[in-house]
Amino acid sequence: MITRAKLWTIGVLGCLGALILAALLWPHQSFRLTAFSDVIQCILLLSGMISFLPRAVGSQGRMRLFWALISLGIAFWLSYQLLWTYFEVWLHRDVPDLYTGDIVLFLHIVPLMAALALRPHLQRDEYAARLGRLDFALLMIWWVYLYVLIVMPWQYAVANLEVYSRNLNAVYLAEKVVFLSALVACIAGSKGPWRTFYASLFGASFTYAASSYLANWAIARNVYYSGSLYDLPLATAMASLTLIGVWTPASEPAGNPGRRSPAYGVWVARCGMIAAFSLPLFGAWPLFDMELPPRVRYFRLGVTLAAALLMGIMVFIRQHLLDRELFRLLKHSRESVDNLMRLQAQIVESEKMASIGQLVGGAAHELNNPITAMLGYSELLLATELNMDQLALAAKIGQHVRRTRSLVASLLNFARQAPSSKAPLDLNTLVRTAVKLAQPQWDALKIEVRLELDHDILRVLGDSNQLLQVCLQVIGDALYGMSERGGRALTITSRRQQEIAVLVIAGDSPANTLTDSSSQISADSLGLSACQAIVQEHHGRMIRGPQGGTTVSIELPLYVPGAISESALPALWPALPSA
């Protein structure tokens, strides 16, 4: 790459040196000198355009548009130079004074200004870039309108070379001043390679602007001719474009360190609005200037109306984009407020649960010591020689102590609300484990436990410890209720109901019939309330029989890998009670 850049630089400098030698050695105002100078200038501009094209092809997004606009500006300049060469070399005559191609020369700065408006050295989001392009397109249309309004009437409506030349020079000067000022602003707001690039482009543009007025000065004194030394600054500016394109680092990213400037976008938008509001003033100008020829007046009025229509369409598009963005921001702000309110509620709930956890933890610590002592004494009583009535009473004491200890553990887990680790597990295996662990209770109460489990594996997604605790708590409460009402058999059934695993724990004591499936379990037991919270956290629900009944149904969604996401599981039930 470095070798190619060096060879390219040597070739450009060789063309520049050949142009100088031709101006010094060849006869003045000869066709050979004119043709050689025009062709060399075309070669220099073509070289400059080609040097930027690989960057436009190899970049993306805003950077691609930036380099493409730079190339387009040079291409316009090359087109003007080719037209100039066509007249002087091919037709062997001077370019006309009222030359239609002058607008091409005027327009070649327009893409360069549009490229600077993109400000690739600063990071901007895509929405800001779209609005920036629209704002600057509005300004570019205004520049074209200004040229057509001021210059073209004296070319097509009423031919007047003096006024045409004066207006053309004035408008072209204003355009170059604005472009050079924009380059100064980019130099001040950039760093590193980008600052070097902008400074080099400023030097080439300033040299070109100075060469134009140097040539006009020579023409006024009848000392200018094509290929003279007065063309040397112009050729130098053309050669500088190639050097800038070749030696600017190609890998410079769009996110080059630079300070974001929100005020810049505001001022571009304001300039666009000022340009739109200036149309009525320019439209009133030909109406109040009575010295204008009627054809010039009508020409300017027609151009102003056409520009107002075109710029009005662009303002409408810009407002449409703004409305869409404002609607998106409003929706985003509403979602943010909702999320903030939910987060606040969660924080309040977490603080409340933390306070409850501290309270319950302290109480549980104080209760565990006497509970452990009572459990130990009850086991000692069972180990002594007692009659049947005394053994039954001792067994009942042990049962109530165990139930109290299970209740305390449930309250602790409920208050902590710790996130559980869920994994696929077999509900039938879990039930068998719970029944085995509860065997001392139902053996002591002389209650028979019957298992009627589904033959298929009922897989659910859950925390095995928490669900085991739920089973133990529900079984313990059912055994306690049966012992109070004289029940003798506890039936535990599991089955599959569509995509739901249903576990029913039913005792044979009175009032054990289930109500309608829509009835939710009442929180008449602190232990069952904790179990209800655990089941709800597993996206399930608990249903209980009438008040005082000993039948409880637990429903959990079956686990099917890849079939349904865990976040979608609550949709299986339209309304679940809050934990």
Summary of the structure (lengths in Angstrom):
residues: 579
radius of gyration: 44.5
end to end distance: 68.9
largest distance: 142.0
contacts: 1765
relative contact order: 0.06
helix: 70%
strand: 7%
